[in-house]
């Protein structure tokens, strides 16, 4: 009798159930068919049941764990070559144990476990097995980024010529399967590299989304930018105004050259100038020229990087005082 009670305790411990339910882990009558001797341990004769099968959802395995989406139901089946399967016993998420009757489902996201074993009609018990699954109810998060500076003016975003965009998606459970995008009203395409916009001045829109490995798809996001293809305009002026003689512009000593620039879409970021083919430097104040011949070159850059055409002005600073003599006339 003591040996029989020991067998019962071992079987219950092996199943791992914490509490008794109305569907016992092992019905008391099943122990009558288990033969125990001093030298012969118990050897279950039941055929191992098939793995737990998920239905009603995409199943993705990352090499270790199964991932499923909402509405997944888990079916456990077993077979026995002899007397046939009497019952399958389960333990879900370490909760109360019971008999398996209907497919198992989960309503909360995250990792879940299903423990199970089966009994045949003569009391043989299969090994206890554990199945792990992750229920993924969340769509991926996806963001868009540009390879060049984006300028925010008011409620609008501005980019310059040649700007490209990348999508970055993350999923906390099953992982990202793919990202998709569409430019304007075009059809969605699978994202595979940098997104470029048509070379057209004005507002343009990118729509994008991502899907994880069990089919959860994010809401469509839109990203609208103003593509500014127009470079600024820059001009030079001199004070006092130059005097032109034989195609040469003359100014007096102390003449000051001023630069101005404007941009139609964004704004001017900086004006640059070069004096006598020197290196371009930032323009901040009017340029005062010394005596001699000088060439001033200038260009402007707007906030999104568009560069104007170069303009130049060549001046001769005449610092010499005129000379003269009185020539008497003869009568």
URZIHU-V475348 format. One record per run of one state. SS is the DSSP state (H for helix, E for strand, C for the rest). FROM is the first residue (numbers start at 1). TO is the last residue. Records with the same first field share a line. If there is no record, write none. Layout:
SS: FROM-TO + FROM-TO
//
This chain:
C: 1-1 + 16-27 + 34-52 + 56-58 + 62-65 + 69-72 + 76-84 + 93-96 + 100-103 + 106-109 + 121-124 + 126-128 + 136-140 + 147-150 + 154-155 + 160-163 + 171-175 + 184-188 + 191-194 + 197-201 + 213-216 + 218-220 + 228-232 + 240-242 + 246-247 + 253-255 + 263-267 + 276-280 + 283-286 + 289-291 + 303-306 + 308-310 + 319-331
H: 2-15 + 28-33
E: 53-55 + 59-61 + 66-68 + 73-75 + 85-92 + 97-99 + 104-105 + 110-120 + 125-125 + 129-135 + 141-146 + 151-153 + 156-159 + 164-170 + 176-183 + 189-190 + 195-196 + 202-212 + 217-217 + 221-227 + 233-239 + 243-245 + 248-252 + 256-262 + 268-275 + 281-282 + 287-288 + 292-302 + 307-307 + 311-318
//
